[in-house]
């Protein structure tokens, strides 16, 4: 309890947090970069919303560069973005930058990935961010890449460069990633053909991924997934045409995915995804009618079709999303 003057002492804060009585801030969702409808090019905009009430995003700040197909992870304090490409240059980057959920503004340099990478996907625990690097570029001018199975990690609380973690079971790009506080999952993507394979890692260690199971439909360009501490949810991507499929797995076990429901509209991919402890958010994407600005949501603990939430600032695809209350922090 706070003192009579309303001030919490440090011992009281730790005691309250341990007892589950420490007040928590609303979950913040951020959507960064992507390929915007207005410009038709990679952009540096970061948008914000609270995952508490429906509505549209607002301007939050900017990345250090124009980028799409970048990976993201977050602690409850920092949102981190890694790799990606500028559509004008079409070259992989190794840039990592970050913003504070609490302040906004222009992102700050965090460090560099081991590999210049696009189509990156990321997940996290409360301390560590993990990126599957998708397509890597090893030779100047870094405009021709190779499909990768490499995984890197960072310590979110301290700036610095990525470190090799291990390898996925198969080289792929355009996968989706989500996590609990202990386990990271990477599902779908393009391996030479569309994949339905889900891999998992133990985030606190390093080493190669292990096969988890299969999604209900093989697909690529899903770019992101979302989770609570118990359930991972994978959104639609390109099959042989557009798709509206949502499916889910139980993170603590292994096995094949189960159908969850359907998105509003069908997509070739390019959606972003993030979550609070109860609500899953999907935003943007490359729909059958062009770049979408639609934000839609699901209740993660149940199953069913997505419902309209609001809109992004503009139609957008290949943007990165993260939240201050994602499954890896729960």
C-alpha positions in Angstrom: 0.0 0.0 0.0 1.2 3.6 -0.6 2.0 5.8 2.4 -0.5 8.3 3.8 0.8 10.8 1.3 0.0 8.5 -1.6 3.7 7.7 -2.5 4.8 4.1 -3.1 8.1 3.2 -1.5 10.3 0.8 -3.5 9.7 -2.2 -1.0 6.0 -1.5 -1.3 6.1 -1.6 -5.1 7.9 -4.9 -5.2 5.6 -6.4 -2.6 2.5 -5.2 -4.5 3.8 -6.5 -7.8 4.6 -9.8 -6.3 1.1 -10.1 -4.9 -0.5 -9.1 -8.2 -1.8 -5.8 -6.8 0.5 -3.4 -8.7 -1.6 -1.2 -11.1 -0.8 -2.0 -14.7 -0.9 0.5 -17.6 -3.2 -0.2 -20.6 -1.6 -2.3 -23.3 -0.2 -0.1 -26.1 0.0 -1.3 -29.7 2.5 0.2 -32.2 2.5 -0.3 -35.9 5.8 0.7 -37.7 6.9 1.2 -41.2 5.4 -0.8 -44.0 4.4 0.1 -47.6 1.9 2.9 -47.5 -0.9 3.5 -50.0 -0.3 7.3 -50.2 3.3 6.9 -51.3 3.3 3.3 -52.7 6.8 3.1 -51.0 8.3 2.0 -47.8 7.6 4.5 -45.0 9.0 5.3 -41.5 5.8 6.2 -39.7 5.0 4.6 -36.3 1.3 4.6 -35.3 -0.1 4.0 -31.8 -3.4 2.8 -30.2 -4.5 1.4 -26.9 -5.8 -2.2 -26.9 -8.6 -1.2 -24.6 -11.2 0.6 -26.7 -11.9 0.4 -30.4 -10.9 3.2 -32.7 -8.2 4.5 -35.1 -4.5 4.8 -34.7 -2.7 8.1 -34.1 0.7 9.3 -35.1 3.4 8.2 -32.6 6.8 8.9 -34.2 9.2 7.6 -36.9 11.7 4.9 -37.4 15.3 5.8 -38.2 14.7 4.8 -41.8 12.0 3.9 -44.3 11.4 0.2 -44.0 9.0 -2.7 -44.6 9.2 -6.4 -43.9 11.1 -5.7 -40.7 10.9 -7.8 -37.5 9.7 -6.6 -34.1 9.8 -7.5 -30.4 9.1 -5.7 -27.2 9.4 -5.5 -23.5 6.8 -3.6 -21.4 9.1 -0.5 -21.9 10.8 -0.8 -25.3 9.5 -1.6 -28.8 12.3 -2.9 -31.0 12.5 -3.1 -34.9 15.1 -5.1 -36.8 16.1 -5.4 -40.5 13.8 -4.8 -43.3 14.1 -3.2 -46.7 13.4 0.2 -48.4 11.3 -0.4 -51.5 13.3 2.2 -53.5 16.6 0.4 -52.8 15.3 -3.2 -52.3 18.3 -3.9 -50.1 18.4 -5.8 -46.9 19.5 -3.9 -43.8 21.0 -4.9 -40.4 19.6 -1.9 -38.6 18.0 -2.3 -35.2 16.2 0.7 -33.6 13.8 1.2 -30.8 11.3 3.5 -29.2 9.9 3.8 -25.7 6.2 3.0 -25.4 5.8 5.9 -23.0 7.1 8.7 -25.0 7.1 8.3 -28.8 9.1 10.4 -31.2 12.0 9.4 -33.4 13.4 6.0 -32.9 16.9 5.6 -31.5 19.7 3.2 -32.8 19.8 0.0 -30.8 22.5 -1.9 -32.7 22.9 -4.2 -35.7 21.8 -7.7 -36.7 24.5 -10.2 -37.5 23.0 -10.4 -41.0 21.4 -7.9 -43.4 17.9 -9.2 -43.6 14.4 -8.7 -44.9 11.1 -10.5 -44.2 12.3 -10.8 -40.6 9.9 -12.0 -37.9 10.4 -11.6 -34.1 9.1 -12.7 -30.7 10.3 -12.2 -27.2 10.3 -13.0 -23.5 10.4 -10.2 -20.9 14.2 -10.0 -21.3 15.2 -11.4 -24.7 14.1 -10.6 -28.3 14.5 -13.3 -31.0 14.5 -12.8 -34.8 14.2 -15.3 -37.6 16.1 -13.5 -40.4 14.0 -14.5 -43.4 16.1 -13.5 -46.4 19.7 -12.5 -45.8 22.1 -10.4 -47.9 25.8 -11.1 -47.7 27.3 -9.4 -50.8 27.4 -5.7 -51.7 25.2 -3.9 -52.9 23.0 -6.2 -50.8 20.2 -6.3 -53.4 20.2 -10.1 -54.0 19.4 -12.3 -51.0 19.3 -16.0 -49.9 16.5 -17.7 -48.0 17.7 -18.2 -44.4 17.2 -20.5 -41.5 19.2 -18.3 -39.1 18.0 -17.1 -35.7 19.5 -14.2 -33.8 18.7 -12.7 -30.4 19.2 -9.5 -28.4 18.8 -8.5 -24.8 16.0 -5.9 -24.9 16.9 -3.9 -21.9 20.4 -3.1 -23.2 21.4 -1.7 -26.6 23.8 -3.8 -28.6 24.2 -6.1 -31.6 22.4 -9.3 -32.4 24.0 -12.6 -31.5 23.6 -16.0 -33.3 20.9 -18.2 -31.6 20.6 -21.2 -33.8 18.7 -22.4 -36.9 15.1 -23.1 -37.8 14.3 -26.6 -39.0 14.1 -25.3 -42.6 15.1 -22.1 -44.3 12.1 -19.9 -44.9 10.9 -16.3 -45.2 7.6 -14.7 -44.6 6.9 -16.7 -41.4 4.9 -15.5 -38.4 6.3 -15.6 -34.9 4.8 -15.4 -31.4 5.7 -16.5 -27.9 5.0 -17.3 -24.3 7.5 -16.1 -21.6 9.5 -19.3 -22.2 8.9 -20.6 -25.8 9.0 -18.9 -29.2 7.1 -20.2 -32.2 7.8 -19.7 -35.9 5.1 -20.8 -38.4 4.5 -21.0 -42.1 6.5 -19.0 -44.7 8.1 -19.8 -48.1 10.7 -22.5 -48.3 10.6 -23.0 -52.1 6.9 -23.8 -51.6 4.4 -22.5 -49.1 4.9 -24.1 -45.7 2.6 -25.2 -42.9 5.5 -26.1 -40.5 5.6 -24.6 -37.0 9.0 -24.7 -35.1 9.7 -23.8 -31.5 12.6 -22.7 -29.4 13.3 -22.2 -25.7 14.0 -18.4 -25.6 16.2 -18.4 -22.5 18.7 -20.8 -24.1 20.3 -21.0 -27.6 20.2 -23.7 -30.1 18.3 -25.0 -33.1 14.6 -25.0 -33.4 12.5 -28.2 -33.0 9.4 -29.1 -35.0 6.2 -28.2 -33.1 3.5 -29.3 -35.6 1.6 -27.9 -38.6 -0.8 -25.1 -39.4 -4.2 -25.9 -41.0 -3.1 -24.3 -44.3 0.3 -23.9 -45.9 0.9 -20.2 -46.6 3.5 -17.5 -46.8 3.8 -13.7 -46.3 2.0 -13.9 -42.9 4.9 -11.8 -41.4 3.5 -11.9 -37.9 1.5 -13.8 -35.4 0.1 -13.0 -31.9 -0.2 -14.7 -28.6 -1.2 -14.8 -24.9 1.0 -16.8 -22.5 -0.9 -19.9 -23.5 -2.2 -19.6 -27.1 -0.5 -18.7 -30.3 -2.6 -17.4 -33.2 -1.5 -17.3 -36.8 -3.2 -15.0 -39.4 -3.8 -15.4 -43.1 -1.3 -15.2 -45.9 -0.8 -16.2 -49.5 -1.8 -19.8 -50.3 -2.4 -20.0 -54.0 -4.6 -17.0 -53.8 -5.9 -14.7 -51.0 -6.9 -16.2 -47.7 -8.9 -15.3 -44.6 -7.7 -18.2 -42.4 -6.9 -17.8 -38.7 -5.7 -20.8 -36.7 -4.2 -21.4 -33.3 -2.0 -23.7 -31.2 -1.4 -24.2 -27.5 2.1 -23.0 -26.9 3.1 -25.2 -24.0 2.3 -28.4 -25.9 3.3 -29.6 -29.4 0.9 -30.6 -32.1 -1.1 -29.3 -35.1 -3.1 -26.1 -35.3 -6.8 -25.8 -35.0 -9.1 -23.5 -36.9 -9.9 -20.3 -35.0 -12.1 -18.4 -37.5 -11.8 -15.9 -40.3 -10.5 -12.4 -40.9 -12.6 -9.6 -42.3 -11.7 -9.9 -46.0 -9.1 -12.0 -47.7 -5.4 -11.2 -48.0 -2.3 -12.1 -50.0 -0.5 -11.4 -46.7 1.3 -8.4 -45.3 -0.9 -8.1 -42.1 0.6 -7.1 -38.8 -0.4 -8.7 -35.5 -0.1 -8.0 -31.8 -2.0 -8.6 -28.6 -3.0 -7.7 -25.0 -3.6 -10.4 -22.4 -7.1 -10.9 -23.9 -7.4 -9.3 -27.3 -5.6 -10.0 -30.6 -5.2 -7.3 -33.2 -4.6 -7.6 -36.9 -3.9 -4.5 -39.0 -3.4 -3.6 -42.7 -2.4 -6.2 -45.2 -2.4 -6.7 -49.0 -6.1 -7.5 -49.6 -7.9 -8.5 -52.8 -8.8 -4.8 -53.2 -5.4 -3.3 -52.5 -3.5 -2.2 -49.4 -5.9 -2.3 -46.4 -6.2 0.2 -43.5 -8.6 -2.0 -41.6 -7.8 -2.9 -37.9 -9.7 -6.0 -36.7 -9.6 -8.0 -33.5 -10.4 -11.3 -31.9 -10.8 -12.5 -28.3 -7.9 -14.9 -28.0 -9.3 -17.2 -25.4 -12.3 -18.1 -27.5 -12.7 -18.9 -31.2 -14.6 -17.1 -33.9 -14.4 -14.5 -36.7 -12.6 -11.2 -36.4 -14.5 -8.0 -35.7 -13.8 -4.5 -36.9 -11.8 -2.3 -34.6 -10.9 0.8 -36.5 -8.4 2.0 -39.1 -4.7 2.8 -39.6 -3.7 6.2 -40.8 -3.5 4.9 -44.3 -3.7 1.6 -46.3 -0.5 -0.3 -45.5 1.1 -3.7 -45.9 4.3 -5.3 -44.6 4.3 -3.2 -41.4 5.7 -4.4 -38.0 3.5 -4.6 -34.9 4.3 -5.0 -31.2 2.6 -4.4 -27.9 3.6 -3.6 -24.3 1.6 -6.6 -23.1 2.3 -9.4 -25.6 2.3 -13.1 -24.8 6.0 -13.2 -24.0 5.5 -10.7 -21.2 2.6 -12.5 -19.5 
